[in-house]
Amino acid sequence: MKTFIKAIMAGIAISIGGTIYLTLENHIAGAFLFSIGLFTIYTFGLNLYTGKVCYIPNEKPRFLLTVLIVILGNAVGTVGTGYLYRGTKLVKLVDHTSELVSLKLSDTLYSTFIMAVFCGIMMCIAVIGFQTIKDSVGKHLALILPIMVFILSGFEHSIADMFYFSLANAWNGKAFVYIIVIALGNLVGGSLLPLAIRVLDNEKLGSH
């Protein structure tokens, strides 16, 4: 339950980041301020799916259950926030969000998956960077720069997309398929660097 509640709060944090991104016309400023979501998550020790998947290569199989609980909690946080907004003055963002969502759903599933893989890689750089860099400035740059890169590059983040789909009230069978594909892409991308490092470290040990 604790894991689930922390995941709901992380979903709300990502939704807040998505809100400021939708509000600003300047994409660079929006991408920079979107990182408030990840900053909040790692300041308060919350649970984000695209952060948890980075640990899969180094955890036992039962960790996948934790990942599942986290993505469900993230979904509650983002979907709930998106629909709550529709009853507030932030309903003014719906038209812009609907255009964004329409663009996402017009992409091919292959392209969507690849965009999600690269988002996963960026998220992994942010998460592992924040945890391993000792310098305070470096730690926080690790949270900001990869986030800006994935947003400005058009990479797909499953949890942020859940928020956008909800604010736009765009949920249907197609939207669910896209979210699943994006979530899988995030998982593959987030696992890629840790898996490669683990394989290389094992080879190094084997050569001694």
C-alpha positions in Angstrom: 0.0 0.0 0.0 2.9 2.4 0.8 4.4 1.7 -2.6 1.0 2.3 -4.3 0.4 5.6 -2.4 3.9 6.9 -3.3 3.2 6.0 -6.9 -0.1 7.9 -6.9 1.8 11.0 -5.6 4.4 10.5 -8.3 1.7 10.5 -10.9 0.4 13.8 -9.5 3.9 15.2 -9.6 4.3 14.3 -13.2 0.9 15.8 -13.9 2.0 19.1 -12.4 5.1 19.0 -14.6 2.8 18.3 -17.6 0.6 21.2 -16.6 3.4 23.8 -16.8 4.6 22.4 -20.1 1.1 22.8 -21.6 0.7 26.3 -20.2 3.9 27.8 -21.6 4.3 28.7 -25.3 8.1 28.6 -25.0 8.9 24.9 -25.4 12.4 25.2 -23.9 11.1 26.9 -20.7 8.2 24.3 -20.6 10.7 21.4 -20.9 12.9 22.9 -18.2 10.0 23.4 -15.7 8.5 20.0 -16.5 11.5 18.6 -14.5 9.7 19.8 -11.3 7.9 16.5 -11.5 11.1 14.4 -11.2 12.6 16.9 -8.7 9.6 16.3 -6.5 9.7 12.6 -6.9 13.3 12.2 -5.9 13.1 14.9 -3.1 10.2 13.0 -1.4 11.2 9.5 -2.3 8.1 8.8 -4.5 7.7 5.9 -7.0 7.8 6.5 -10.7 7.4 3.7 -13.2 10.1 5.1 -15.6 12.5 5.3 -12.7 11.8 1.9 -11.3 12.4 0.1 -14.6 16.0 1.1 -14.5 16.5 -1.4 -11.6 15.0 -4.4 -13.3 18.3 -5.9 -14.7 19.8 -5.9 -11.1 16.7 -7.0 -9.2 15.1 -10.4 -8.6 12.0 -11.4 -10.8 9.6 -10.5 -7.9 10.6 -6.8 -8.4 8.4 -6.9 -11.5 5.4 -7.0 -9.1 6.6 -3.7 -7.6 7.0 -2.2 -11.0 3.4 -3.2 -11.8 2.1 -1.7 -8.6 4.0 1.5 -9.4 2.6 1.9 -12.9 -1.0 1.3 -11.6 -0.4 4.0 -8.9 1.0 6.4 -11.4 -2.0 5.8 -13.6 -4.4 6.7 -10.7 -2.4 9.9 -10.0 -2.2 11.1 -13.6 -5.7 10.0 -14.8 -7.2 11.5 -11.6 -5.4 14.8 -12.0 -6.3 15.0 -15.7 -10.0 14.6 -15.0 -10.0 16.8 -12.0 -8.5 19.6 -14.1 -11.4 19.4 -16.5 -13.6 20.8 -13.8 -11.3 23.8 -13.1 -10.1 26.9 -15.1 -7.4 24.7 -16.4 -10.0 23.3 -18.8 -8.6 26.1 -21.1 -5.7 23.7 -21.7 -7.9 21.0 -23.2 -7.9 22.2 -26.8 -4.1 22.4 -26.9 -3.8 19.0 -25.1 -6.2 17.4 -27.6 -4.0 18.6 -30.5 -1.0 17.1 -28.7 -2.7 13.8 -28.1 -4.1 13.7 -31.7 -0.5 14.0 -32.9 0.7 11.2 -30.6 -2.1 8.9 -31.7 -1.4 9.6 -35.4 2.1 8.2 -35.1 2.8 4.6 -36.1 3.1 2.0 -33.3 6.7 1.3 -34.4 7.7 5.0 -34.2 5.9 5.3 -30.9 7.8 2.3 -29.4 11.2 3.7 -30.6 10.4 7.1 -29.2 9.4 5.5 -25.9 12.7 3.5 -25.8 14.7 6.6 -26.1 12.7 8.3 -23.4 13.5 5.3 -21.2 17.2 5.8 -21.8 16.9 9.5 -20.9 15.0 8.7 -17.8 17.6 6.1 -16.8 20.4 8.7 -17.2 18.4 11.1 -15.0 17.7 8.6 -12.2 21.0 6.8 -12.1 22.8 10.2 -12.5 21.0 11.7 -9.6 21.8 8.8 -7.4 25.5 8.4 -8.3 26.8 11.9 -8.9 28.1 13.3 -5.6 28.2 17.0 -6.5 24.9 18.8 -5.7 24.8 20.8 -8.9 25.6 17.8 -11.0 22.9 15.7 -9.2 20.2 18.3 -10.1 21.5 18.8 -13.6 21.1 15.1 -14.0 17.4 15.5 -13.2 16.9 18.4 -15.5 18.9 17.9 -18.7 17.7 14.4 -19.7 14.1 15.5 -19.1 14.5 18.5 -21.4 16.1 16.3 -24.0 13.3 13.8 -24.1 10.6 16.4 -24.2 12.2 18.6 -26.9 13.0 15.5 -28.9 9.4 14.3 -28.9 10.2 11.1 -27.0 7.2 9.3 -25.4 6.8 9.1 -21.6 4.0 6.7 -20.6 3.1 8.4 -17.3 3.0 11.9 -18.7 1.0 10.6 -21.7 -1.6 9.2 -19.3 -2.1 12.7 -17.9 -2.4 14.2 -21.4 -4.9 11.6 -22.6 -7.0 12.1 -19.4 -7.0 15.9 -19.7 -8.0 15.6 -23.3 -10.6 12.9 -22.4 -9.1 10.8 -25.3 -9.3 7.4 -23.8 -10.4 4.6 -26.1 -9.1 1.2 -27.3 -6.5 2.8 -29.5 -5.2 5.1 -26.7 -4.9 2.0 -24.3 -2.8 0.2 -27.0 -0.6 3.2 -27.4 0.0 3.6 -23.7 0.9 -0.1 -23.4 3.4 0.2 -26.3 4.9 3.3 -24.7 5.1 1.7 -21.3 6.9 -1.3 -22.9 9.2 1.0 -24.8 10.1 2.9 -21.6 10.8 -0.4 -19.9 13.2 -1.5 -22.7 14.9 1.8 -22.8 15.2 2.2 -19.1 16.7 -1.3 -18.7 19.2 -0.9 -21.6 22.1 0.9 -19.9 22.0 -1.0 -16.6 21.8 -4.3 -18.5 24.7 -3.3 -20.8 26.8 -2.2 -17.7 26.0 -5.5 -15.9 27.0 -7.6 -18.9 30.2 -5.6 -19.3 31.0 -5.9 -15.6 30.5 -9.7 -15.7 32.7 -10.0 -18.7 35.4 -8.0 -16.9 35.1 -10.3 -13.9 35.3 -13.3 -16.2 38.5 -12.2 -17.8 40.3 -12.0 -14.4 
